[in-house]
Amino acid sequence: MPPLTDSPHTAPAPTTPTTPAGLPTADHAVAHTLLNCLLREVSAPEHQTAVDDGHLLLRLPRRGVLLRIALRRTSLLGAHRFTGPVTEQTDDGWAELDWRRLAEYTHAELSLRTGVDNEEFLAQIASSHQAVTAALAKRQTDHADGPATSANRQADHADWRTAPADWHAAPTDWQSAYVASEQSLILGHRFHPTPKARTGDPADWQSYAPETGAAFPLLLLAVREELITEESAANDATQPLDALCTDIPDGYRLLPAHPWQYQLLRDHPGLQQALDRDDIRILGTTGQPFAATASVRTLYDGDTFLKFSLNVRITNCLRKNASYELSGAVALTRLLAPALTDLATRFPGSAVLREPAYRSLALPGPDGRPDNDLLEGFGVIVREGLAQRLLPGTTPLLAAAVADEYPTSQAHLSRLLDGAGPRAALEWWTAYLGLLLPPVLAAYFDHGLVLEPHLQNVLVCVDGDGMPAQVLFRDLEGTKLVPEHHTELLASLPEHIAEPMTYDARRGWDRVVYCLLVNHIAEMLAALADLHPGTEVELWAQVRRTLQAYADRHGCPPQLAALLAGVPLPAKANLLTRWERKADREAGYVLLPSPLAEDILSGTVRTDDTTPWSAAP
């Protein structure tokens, strides 16, 4: 085979829009995702890729195969857009390779590369394929039947569930557009090998998954007061829990439960004994349904978010609120209030959703201490609702839905821009970067606070014209502290709570750069570049200008200077992390060539509003 030594900066860009007209098949979606991971983490770092005649060539050298796929568009970051099937070079030419065979090749390459095996890997890919297949089938059925008769409409009586999803809804009627954006991610993370893998009964998944449009009532438990454990950052922080049911027996407190989680825990001996002793009573269910958001276990009733534990493995992790995460969310809400207030004051187009309370079950185990499986299993975190932070007249949309490779909802960038030309697209992009970048950088440099602004943790709030007006950050589980900025704060916490909420400065910066630039900005930029091919260089140039403006105002810290100089960008190695069965916190990074380097961007030529920008040769 010839050497493959392509540079991602040299491939020509198309000149017509490359946003796909329809969704891929499940077979192609799974194959494309695997190929994305192989390209980023395995073949490109070993110089085993090239772009040739509108195709990506990718070699798995240890397995001894050469793969090829057609390209819709190339990317400066190497995050190319694929189309159609993956093919394999054979003695007779190029032959189509199905997703199962590609998964087997990936398994073989990683086994030979690492010297270890992962017997779960192929089954997890198959699970992800099964979930994508079901989500695509559900979507096709819904479109055929129409919104009034689609499955999983448990909440037909709730206006915000049945109203047409439209991002330009009236200021008081934005809920349907928001929920639709949360539930539109039917293909998942395109740089994760098993983005839709999950354990559990597929029938349960269909009932409770966001991509099926799930909305359902919560199970309500009455628990004797002395068996409740909770923490609050404010006197009224548990009010959203207590308001779910006002008819509570004397001596009991209300504990809502995710119905799927209760089903998974109902055979626990301690729970059964507590029910028999009347320490716990089942009161019934809420009248108001809760919608599953993109994280699956965080539910929304149009007013408040409740983040439940769910003993289901999704992608890498069992989605359970560890005891230190329960306490940590409340501790961060309380202790970081001055920092978060400072950021909101300095950057009024941004806010962080706090998590001011949790409640759970503290049933004694055999050793007399609270049974940890039940304490963590029934733990529920209260997160602020959108109305508490949302600017008037704006519609919140999940950033991952806005930036999706495929237009799966009205939140997609192609719908927001609605045919606007390249100049308007750049104006949208400039406004968005001005909202997103400064508060994340200030959080790190001024407060030692590592936000995790990946696409699923940010809400884009748009005005009536679809222009960005605000960004909201969420999920304090991923928020970490740089220890040297918070010595006294961390010393005030028990070690088992303090230690998991810290990153050293280097790891914290890598996390910020990965989540902000690689996971978020690069993907949002890709959606724009799909609409206006030839503009990618200018879009990255605007990222650089926004970073430079921040650096000029704030003394240009060394890390930011290096970023502007074009040092490689860290990308989380999801494939290798999954292969090595590491926790997300222990994930490693691969380095990507930076599109921010000045010599890459210096050839930008800007023309009029109807002609895309393009890089000079």
C-alpha positions as CSV (number, residue, x, y, z in Angstrom):
1,M,0.0,0.0,0.0
2,P,1.2,3.6,-0.7
3,P,2.1,5.8,2.3
4,L,-0.8,7.9,3.6
5,T,0.4,11.3,4.9
6,D,-2.4,13.7,4.2
7,S,-2.5,17.1,6.0
8,P,-6.1,18.1,6.9
9,H,-5.3,21.6,5.9
10,T,-4.7,20.9,2.2
11,A,-8.0,19.3,1.0
12,P,-10.1,21.5,-1.3
13,A,-13.5,22.6,-0.1
14,P,-16.8,22.2,-2.1
15,T,-18.7,25.3,-3.2
16,T,-22.3,24.1,-2.8
17,P,-24.2,23.4,0.4
18,T,-23.3,20.0,1.9
19,T,-26.0,19.7,4.6
20,P,-27.6,16.3,3.9
21,A,-31.2,16.3,2.7
22,G,-32.1,13.3,4.8
23,L,-31.0,11.1,7.6
24,P,-28.5,8.3,7.0
25,T,-29.5,4.6,7.5
26,A,-28.6,3.1,10.9
27,D,-25.9,1.0,9.1
28,H,-24.2,4.1,7.7
29,A,-24.6,6.2,10.8
30,V,-22.8,3.5,12.9
31,A,-20.1,3.0,10.3
32,H,-19.5,6.8,10.0
33,T,-19.2,7.1,13.7
34,L,-16.7,4.3,14.0
35,L,-14.7,5.8,11.1
36,N,-14.7,9.2,12.8
37,C,-13.2,7.6,15.9
38,L,-10.6,5.6,14.0
39,L,-9.6,8.7,12.0
40,R,-9.2,10.9,15.1
41,E,-7.6,8.5,17.5
42,V,-5.9,5.7,15.6
43,S,-5.0,6.3,11.9
44,A,-4.5,10.1,11.7
45,P,-2.0,10.2,14.6
46,E,0.0,7.5,12.9
47,H,-0.2,9.3,9.5
48,Q,-2.3,6.5,7.9
49,T,-4.9,8.8,6.2
50,A,-5.2,10.8,3.0
51,V,-7.9,12.7,1.1
52,D,-7.9,11.7,-2.6
53,D,-10.4,12.5,-5.4
54,G,-13.3,13.3,-3.0
55,H,-12.6,10.3,-0.7
56,L,-11.0,9.7,2.6
57,L,-8.5,6.8,2.6
58,L,-7.8,5.3,6.0
59,R,-5.5,2.4,6.8
60,L,-5.6,0.1,9.8
61,P,-2.0,-1.0,9.5
62,R,-2.0,-3.7,12.1
63,R,-5.1,-5.4,10.6
64,G,-3.7,-4.7,7.1
65,V,-6.8,-3.1,5.5
66,L,-7.3,0.0,3.5
67,L,-10.7,1.7,3.8
68,R,-12.3,4.4,1.7
69,I,-15.4,6.6,2.0
70,A,-16.8,9.4,-0.1
71,L,-16.7,12.9,1.4
72,R,-19.4,15.6,1.4
73,R,-16.9,18.1,2.8
74,T,-13.4,18.2,4.3
75,S,-12.5,19.9,7.5
76,L,-9.5,21.8,8.7
77,L,-9.7,19.9,12.0
78,G,-9.9,16.6,10.2
79,A,-13.6,16.2,11.2
80,H,-14.7,15.4,7.7
81,R,-18.3,14.9,6.6
82,F,-18.9,11.4,5.2
83,T,-21.5,10.1,2.8
84,G,-22.5,6.6,1.7
85,P,-20.9,3.3,2.6
86,V,-17.4,2.5,3.8
87,T,-15.5,0.4,1.3
88,E,-12.5,-1.9,1.6
89,Q,-9.7,-2.4,-0.9
90,T,-9.7,-6.0,-2.3
91,D,-7.9,-7.7,-5.1
92,D,-11.0,-7.0,-7.3
93,G,-11.2,-3.3,-6.4
94,W,-13.3,-1.5,-3.7
95,A,-16.0,-3.6,-2.0
96,E,-18.7,-2.3,0.4
97,L,-18.0,-3.0,4.1
98,D,-20.9,-3.3,6.4
99,W,-20.9,-1.9,10.0
100,R,-20.4,-5.3,11.6
101,R,-17.3,-6.0,9.6
102,L,-15.9,-2.5,10.3
103,A,-16.5,-3.1,14.0
104,E,-14.6,-6.4,13.8
105,Y,-11.7,-4.6,12.0
106,T,-11.7,-2.0,14.7
107,H,-11.7,-4.6,17.4
108,A,-8.8,-6.4,15.8
109,E,-6.8,-3.2,15.2
110,L,-7.2,-2.2,18.9
111,S,-6.4,-5.7,20.2
112,L,-3.1,-5.7,18.1
113,R,-2.3,-2.1,19.1
114,T,-2.9,-2.5,22.9
115,G,-2.2,-6.2,23.5
116,V,-5.4,-6.5,25.4
117,D,-8.9,-7.6,24.5
118,N,-12.3,-6.1,25.2
119,E,-15.0,-8.7,25.0
120,E,-17.8,-6.1,25.6
121,F,-16.8,-3.9,22.6
122,L,-18.7,-5.5,19.7
123,A,-21.8,-6.1,21.8
124,Q,-21.8,-2.4,22.8
125,I,-21.6,-1.3,19.1
126,A,-24.5,-3.7,18.3
127,S,-26.5,-2.1,21.2
128,S,-25.8,1.3,19.8
129,H,-26.9,0.2,16.3
130,Q,-30.1,-1.3,17.7
131,A,-30.9,2.0,19.5
132,V,-30.3,4.1,16.4
133,T,-32.4,1.7,14.3
134,A,-35.3,2.0,16.7
135,A,-35.0,5.8,16.9
136,L,-35.0,6.1,13.1
137,A,-38.0,3.8,12.8
138,K,-39.8,5.8,15.5
139,R,-39.1,9.1,13.6
140,Q,-40.3,7.6,10.4
141,T,-43.5,6.4,12.0
142,D,-44.1,9.8,13.6
143,H,-43.7,11.6,10.3
144,A,-46.0,9.1,8.6
145,D,-48.7,9.3,11.3
146,G,-48.4,13.0,12.1
147,P,-47.8,14.6,15.5
148,A,-51.3,13.9,16.8
149,T,-51.0,10.1,16.6
150,S,-47.3,9.6,17.3
151,A,-46.3,7.0,19.9
152,N,-45.3,7.9,23.4
153,R,-47.6,10.9,23.6
154,Q,-48.4,10.2,27.3
155,A,-48.7,13.9,27.8
156,D,-51.3,14.8,25.2
157,H,-53.1,16.9,27.7
158,A,-50.0,19.1,28.4
159,D,-49.8,22.1,26.1
160,W,-46.1,22.3,26.1
161,R,-45.8,18.7,24.9
162,T,-48.3,18.8,22.1
163,A,-47.7,22.3,20.7
164,P,-45.9,22.5,17.4
165,A,-42.2,22.7,17.9
166,D,-41.1,26.1,16.5
167,W,-38.1,28.1,17.6
168,H,-39.8,31.4,16.9
169,A,-42.7,30.7,19.2
170,A,-44.2,33.5,21.3
171,P,-42.2,34.5,24.4
172,T,-44.6,32.5,26.6
173,D,-44.8,29.5,24.3
174,W,-41.1,28.4,23.9
175,Q,-41.4,25.1,25.8
176,S,-42.3,22.9,22.9
177,A,-39.3,24.1,20.8
178,Y,-37.0,23.5,23.8
179,V,-38.2,20.0,24.6
180,A,-38.1,19.0,20.9
181,S,-34.5,20.1,20.7
182,E,-33.6,18.0,23.8
183,Q,-35.3,15.0,22.2
184,S,-33.9,15.3,18.7
185,L,-30.4,13.6,19.1
186,I,-31.3,10.3,17.5
187,L,-27.7,9.5,16.3
188,G,-25.7,10.8,19.3
189,H,-22.1,11.9,19.6
190,R,-20.3,11.5,16.3
191,F,-16.9,10.9,17.9
192,H,-18.0,8.2,20.3
193,P,-17.8,4.6,19.1
194,T,-21.0,3.6,20.9
195,P,-23.0,6.8,21.3
196,K,-26.4,5.0,21.8
197,A,-25.2,1.9,23.6
198,R,-27.3,1.1,26.7
199,T,-28.1,-1.7,29.0
200,G,-31.6,-2.7,30.1
201,D,-34.7,-4.0,28.4
202,P,-35.2,-2.3,24.9
203,A,-38.9,-2.0,25.7
204,D,-38.1,0.1,28.8
205,W,-35.7,2.2,26.7
206,Q,-38.5,3.0,24.3
207,S,-40.7,4.1,27.1
208,Y,-38.2,6.4,28.8
209,A,-35.7,7.6,26.1
210,P,-35.7,11.2,24.8
211,E,-35.3,10.2,21.2
212,T,-38.7,8.4,21.4
213,G,-40.3,11.6,22.7
214,A,-40.8,10.1,26.1
215,A,-42.8,12.0,28.8
216,F,-44.2,10.3,31.8
217,P,-45.4,10.9,35.4
218,L,-43.0,10.3,38.3
219,L,-43.6,7.8,41.0
220,L,-44.3,9.4,44.4
221,L,-43.0,7.8,47.6
222,A,-43.8,8.9,51.1
223,V,-40.8,8.1,53.4
224,R,-40.6,8.5,57.1
225,E,-38.9,11.8,58.0
226,E,-36.0,10.2,59.8
227,L,-35.1,8.1,56.7
228,I,-34.8,11.1,54.4
229,T,-31.4,12.6,53.7
230,E,-31.1,15.9,52.0
231,E,-29.0,19.1,51.6
232,S,-30.0,22.5,50.5
233,A,-28.1,25.7,49.5
234,A,-31.2,27.8,50.3
235,N,-34.2,27.6,52.5
236,D,-36.7,27.0,49.7
237,A,-34.4,24.9,47.5
238,T,-36.4,21.7,48.0
239,Q,-39.8,23.4,47.2
240,P,-39.9,21.9,43.7
241,L,-39.9,18.4,45.3
242,D,-42.4,19.2,48.0
243,A,-44.8,20.8,45.4
244,L,-45.2,17.6,43.5
245,C,-47.7,16.4,46.1
246,T,-49.2,18.2,49.1
247,D,-51.2,15.3,50.6
248,I,-48.4,13.6,52.6
249,P,-49.1,11.5,55.7
250,D,-47.9,13.0,59.0
251,G,-44.4,12.0,59.8
252,Y,-43.4,11.4,56.2
253,R,-41.6,13.3,53.5
254,L,-42.1,13.2,49.7
255,L,-39.5,11.5,47.6
256,P,-40.1,11.4,43.8
257,A,-38.7,8.4,41.9
258,H,-37.9,7.9,38.2
259,P,-40.3,5.0,37.4
260,W,-37.6,3.1,35.5
261,Q,-35.2,3.4,38.3
262,Y,-37.8,2.2,40.8
263,Q,-38.4,-0.8,38.6
264,L,-34.7,-1.6,38.6
265,L,-34.5,-1.3,42.4
266,R,-37.8,-2.8,43.5
267,D,-36.4,-6.2,44.4
268,H,-33.7,-4.7,46.7
269,P,-34.3,-6.5,50.1
270,G,-33.9,-3.3,52.1
271,L,-36.5,-1.5,50.0
272,Q,-38.9,-4.5,50.3
273,Q,-38.5,-4.6,54.0
274,A,-39.1,-0.8,54.3
275,L,-42.3,-1.2,52.3
276,D,-43.4,-4.1,54.6
277,R,-42.7,-2.0,57.7
278,D,-44.6,1.0,56.3
279,D,-41.5,3.1,56.4
280,I,-42.2,3.8,52.7
281,R,-45.5,4.2,51.1
282,I,-46.3,4.4,47.4
283,L,-48.6,7.4,46.9
284,G,-49.2,7.2,43.2
285,T,-47.8,9.4,40.4
286,T,-47.6,13.0,39.5
287,G,-50.4,14.5,37.4
288,Q,-47.9,16.5,35.4
289,P,-45.6,14.5,33.0
290,F,-41.9,15.0,32.9
291,A,-40.1,14.9,29.6
292,A,-36.8,13.0,29.2
293,T,-34.0,15.4,28.2
294,A,-30.9,14.5,26.2
295,S,-29.1,13.1,29.2
296,V,-32.0,10.5,29.6
297,R,-32.1,10.7,33.4
298,T,-32.6,14.4,33.8
299,L,-36.3,15.1,33.5
300,Y,-38.2,18.4,32.9
301,D,-41.8,19.4,33.7
302,G,-41.8,22.8,32.1
303,D,-40.7,24.4,35.4
304,T,-37.9,22.5,37.1
305,F,-35.2,20.0,36.1
306,L,-34.8,16.8,38.3
307,K,-31.7,14.8,37.8
308,F,-32.3,11.2,38.9
309,S,-30.1,8.2,39.3
310,L,-30.6,5.6,36.6
311,N,-28.9,2.2,37.0
312,V,-28.5,1.9,33.2
313,R,-25.2,2.0,31.4
314,I,-25.3,4.6,28.7
315,T,-22.2,5.0,26.4
316,N,-19.5,4.6,29.1
317,C,-21.1,5.0,32.4
318,L,-23.7,3.8,34.8
319,R,-25.9,6.9,35.1
320,K,-26.1,7.1,38.9
321,N,-25.7,10.0,41.2
322,A,-22.8,9.0,43.5
323,S,-23.1,10.2,47.1
324,Y,-20.2,12.7,46.6
325,E,-22.0,14.1,43.5
326,L,-25.2,14.7,45.4
327,S,-23.3,16.6,48.1
328,G,-20.9,18.2,45.6
329,A,-23.7,19.7,43.5
330,V,-25.2,21.5,46.5
331,A,-21.7,22.5,47.8
332,L,-20.7,24.0,44.4
333,T,-24.0,25.9,44.2
334,R,-23.5,27.4,47.7
335,L,-19.7,28.0,47.6
336,L,-19.4,29.3,44.0
337,A,-22.3,31.7,44.3
338,P,-19.9,34.8,44.4
339,A,-18.0,33.5,41.3
340,L,-21.2,32.7,39.4
341,T,-22.7,36.0,40.3
342,D,-19.6,37.8,39.1
343,L,-19.6,36.0,35.8
344,A,-23.3,36.7,35.2
345,T,-22.7,40.4,36.0
346,R,-19.7,40.7,33.7
347,F,-21.3,38.6,30.9
348,P,-25.0,39.3,31.1
349,G,-25.6,37.1,28.0
350,S,-24.7,34.0,30.0
351,A,-25.7,32.2,33.2
352,V,-25.1,28.9,34.9
353,L,-28.1,26.8,36.1
354,R,-27.5,26.0,39.8
355,E,-28.3,22.8,41.6
356,P,-29.4,23.9,45.0
357,A,-30.7,20.7,46.6
358,Y,-30.8,17.0,46.6
359,R,-32.9,14.5,48.5
360,S,-32.6,10.7,48.9
361,L,-33.4,7.6,50.9
362,A,-31.2,6.8,54.0
363,L,-32.4,3.3,54.9
364,P,-30.0,1.6,57.3
365,G,-28.1,-1.4,55.9
366,P,-26.8,-4.4,57.8
367,D,-24.0,-2.3,59.3
368,G,-26.4,0.4,60.6
369,R,-25.2,3.0,58.1
370,P,-27.3,4.1,55.2
371,D,-27.4,1.5,52.4
372,N,-25.3,3.2,49.7
373,D,-27.1,1.4,46.8
374,L,-30.4,2.9,47.9
375,L,-29.0,6.3,48.9
376,E,-27.4,6.7,45.5
377,G,-30.1,4.9,43.6
378,F,-32.9,7.1,44.8
379,G,-30.9,10.3,44.9
380,V,-32.5,13.2,43.0
381,I,-30.8,16.6,42.3
382,V,-32.9,19.7,41.9
383,R,-31.7,22.0,39.1
384,E,-33.0,25.4,38.5
385,G,-35.6,25.8,35.8
386,L,-35.1,27.9,32.7
387,A,-37.4,30.7,33.6
388,Q,-35.2,31.7,36.5
389,R,-32.3,32.6,34.1
390,L,-33.8,33.0,30.7
391,L,-33.8,36.4,29.1
392,P,-37.3,37.6,28.2
393,G,-38.3,37.0,24.6
394,T,-35.8,34.3,23.9
395,T,-36.2,30.6,23.1
396,P,-33.7,28.1,24.6
397,L,-32.4,25.3,22.4
398,L,-30.0,22.6,23.1
399,A,-26.7,23.4,21.4
400,A,-26.2,19.8,20.3
401,A,-29.5,20.0,18.3
402,V,-28.5,23.4,16.8
403,A,-25.1,21.9,15.7
404,D,-26.3,18.4,14.7
405,E,-24.7,17.0,11.5
406,Y,-28.2,16.2,10.3
407,P,-31.2,18.6,10.7
408,T,-33.3,16.6,13.1
409,S,-35.4,19.4,14.6
410,Q,-36.5,23.0,14.1
411,A,-33.6,23.9,16.4
412,H,-31.0,23.1,13.7
413,L,-28.8,25.9,12.5
414,S,-30.2,25.5,8.9
415,R,-33.7,26.3,10.3
416,L,-32.5,29.2,12.4
417,L,-30.6,30.9,9.5
418,D,-33.4,30.0,7.1
419,G,-31.5,30.5,3.9
420,A,-29.5,33.5,5.0
421,G,-26.3,34.2,3.0
422,P,-22.7,34.0,4.2
423,R,-22.6,37.5,5.6
424,A,-25.6,36.9,7.8
425,A,-24.1,33.5,8.9
426,L,-20.9,35.3,10.0
427,E,-22.9,37.8,11.9
428,W,-24.7,34.9,13.7
429,W,-21.4,33.3,14.4
430,T,-19.8,36.4,15.7
431,A,-22.7,37.0,18.1
432,Y,-22.6,33.4,19.3
433,L,-18.8,33.4,20.0
434,G,-19.1,36.7,21.9
435,L,-21.6,35.0,24.2
436,L,-19.9,31.7,24.6
437,L,-16.2,32.2,24.8
438,P,-15.6,35.0,27.3
439,P,-17.5,33.6,30.3
440,V,-15.8,30.2,29.9
441,L,-12.4,31.7,29.7
442,A,-13.0,34.1,32.6
443,A,-14.3,31.2,34.7
444,Y,-11.0,29.4,34.3
445,F,-8.5,32.3,34.4
446,D,-10.2,34.5,37.0
447,H,-12.0,31.9,39.2
448,G,-10.1,28.6,38.7
449,L,-13.5,27.2,37.6
450,V,-13.5,24.5,34.9
451,L,-16.8,24.7,33.2
452,E,-17.7,21.8,30.8
453,P,-19.3,23.6,27.9
454,H,-19.7,20.7,25.5
455,L,-22.7,20.7,23.2
456,Q,-25.0,18.8,25.6
457,N,-24.3,21.1,28.5
458,V,-25.1,24.4,26.7
459,L,-28.4,26.0,25.8
460,V,-28.5,28.5,22.9
461,C,-31.2,31.1,23.6
462,V,-32.3,32.9,20.4
463,D,-34.4,35.9,19.8
464,G,-37.4,36.2,17.5
465,D,-35.0,36.4,14.5
466,G,-33.1,33.3,15.4
467,M,-30.1,35.3,16.5
468,P,-28.1,34.2,19.6
469,A,-29.0,36.4,22.7
470,Q,-27.9,34.2,25.6
471,V,-26.1,31.0,26.5
472,L,-27.0,28.9,29.6
473,F,-24.5,26.4,31.0
474,R,-25.7,23.4,33.0
475,D,-24.6,20.2,34.8
476,L,-22.4,20.9,37.9
477,E,-21.3,17.2,37.8
478,G,-18.8,18.2,35.1
479,T,-17.8,21.5,36.7
480,K,-14.4,21.2,38.5
481,L,-12.1,23.5,40.5
482,V,-8.4,24.2,40.1
483,P,-7.1,23.5,43.6
484,E,-4.7,26.4,43.9
485,H,-7.6,28.9,43.4
486,H,-9.8,27.2,46.1
487,T,-7.6,26.1,48.9
488,E,-9.8,27.2,51.7
489,L,-13.0,26.2,50.0
490,L,-11.8,22.7,49.4
491,A,-10.4,22.4,52.9
492,S,-13.9,23.1,54.2
493,L,-15.3,20.0,52.5
494,P,-14.9,16.3,53.4
495,E,-12.1,14.8,51.3
496,H,-14.4,12.3,49.6
497,I,-16.4,15.3,48.2
498,A,-13.5,17.7,47.6
499,E,-11.2,15.3,45.7
500,P,-13.6,14.4,42.8
501,M,-14.5,18.1,42.2
502,T,-10.9,19.1,41.3
503,Y,-8.7,19.0,38.2
504,D,-5.1,20.2,38.3
505,A,-4.4,23.3,36.1
506,R,-3.2,21.4,33.1
507,R,-6.0,18.8,33.0
508,G,-8.5,21.5,33.7
509,W,-7.2,23.6,30.7
510,D,-7.3,20.5,28.5
511,R,-10.9,19.9,29.5
512,V,-11.9,23.5,28.8
513,V,-10.2,23.5,25.4
514,Y,-11.6,20.2,24.4
515,C,-15.2,20.9,25.5
516,L,-15.2,24.5,24.2
517,L,-13.2,24.3,21.0
518,V,-13.2,20.7,19.8
519,N,-16.5,19.4,21.0
520,H,-18.6,22.6,20.8
521,I,-17.2,25.3,18.6
522,A,-15.8,23.0,15.9
523,E,-19.1,21.2,15.6
524,M,-21.2,24.4,15.5
525,L,-18.8,25.8,13.0
526,A,-19.1,22.6,10.9
527,A,-22.9,23.1,10.7
528,L,-22.3,26.6,9.4
529,A,-19.7,25.4,6.9
530,D,-22.1,22.8,5.6
531,L,-24.5,25.7,4.8
532,H,-21.8,27.8,3.2
533,P,-18.9,25.7,2.0
534,G,-15.7,27.7,1.5
535,T,-16.3,29.8,4.6
536,E,-14.6,27.4,7.1
537,V,-11.4,29.4,7.1
538,E,-13.2,32.7,7.8
539,L,-15.3,31.1,10.5
540,W,-12.1,29.9,12.3
541,A,-10.6,33.3,11.8
542,Q,-13.6,34.8,13.7
543,V,-12.9,32.3,16.5
544,R,-9.3,33.5,16.6
545,R,-10.4,37.2,16.6
546,T,-12.7,36.6,19.5
547,L,-10.0,34.8,21.5
548,Q,-7.5,37.5,20.6
549,A,-9.9,40.3,21.8
550,Y,-10.3,38.5,25.1
551,A,-6.6,38.0,25.4
552,D,-5.9,41.7,24.6
553,R,-8.3,42.8,27.4
554,H,-7.1,40.3,30.0
555,G,-3.3,40.2,29.7
556,C,-3.1,37.2,27.4
557,P,-2.4,34.3,29.9
558,P,0.3,31.8,28.6
559,Q,-2.3,29.1,27.9
560,L,-4.2,31.5,25.7
561,A,-1.1,32.7,24.0
562,A,-0.2,29.2,23.1
563,L,-3.7,28.6,21.8
564,L,-3.4,31.6,19.5
565,A,0.0,30.5,18.4
566,G,-1.6,27.3,17.0
567,V,-0.6,24.6,19.4
568,P,-2.4,21.3,18.8
569,L,-5.9,21.0,20.3
570,P,-6.7,18.2,22.8
571,A,-9.6,15.9,21.8
572,K,-10.9,13.4,24.2
573,A,-10.1,9.9,23.1
574,N,-13.6,8.3,23.4
575,L,-12.7,5.2,21.4
576,L,-9.6,4.4,23.4
577,T,-11.3,5.3,26.7
578,R,-14.1,2.9,25.9
579,W,-11.7,0.2,24.7
580,E,-9.6,0.5,27.9
581,R,-12.8,0.6,30.0
582,K,-11.7,3.8,31.8
583,A,-13.9,6.2,33.7
584,D,-14.6,9.4,31.9
585,R,-12.5,11.3,34.4
586,E,-9.5,9.2,33.4
587,A,-10.0,9.7,29.7
588,G,-6.9,10.5,27.7
589,Y,-6.5,13.0,24.8
590,V,-5.2,12.9,21.3
591,L,-3.8,16.1,19.7
592,L,-5.4,17.6,16.6
593,P,-3.7,20.2,14.3
594,S,-5.1,23.6,15.2
595,P,-7.0,25.6,12.6
596,L,-6.3,28.7,14.7
597,A,-2.7,29.0,13.6
598,E,-2.2,32.4,11.9
599,D,-0.5,31.0,8.8
600,I,-3.5,28.8,8.1
601,L,-5.9,31.7,8.4
602,S,-3.8,34.5,6.8
603,G,-5.0,33.6,3.2
604,T,-8.6,34.5,4.0
605,V,-10.4,36.5,1.3
606,R,-13.7,38.1,2.0
607,T,-16.1,39.0,-0.8
608,D,-19.7,40.2,-1.0
609,D,-22.8,38.8,0.7
610,T,-23.6,36.3,-2.1
611,T,-20.2,34.8,-2.6
612,P,-18.6,32.5,0.0
613,W,-15.3,33.3,1.5
614,S,-12.4,31.0,0.5
615,A,-8.8,30.4,1.4
616,A,-6.2,31.5,-1.1
617,P,-4.0,28.7,-2.4
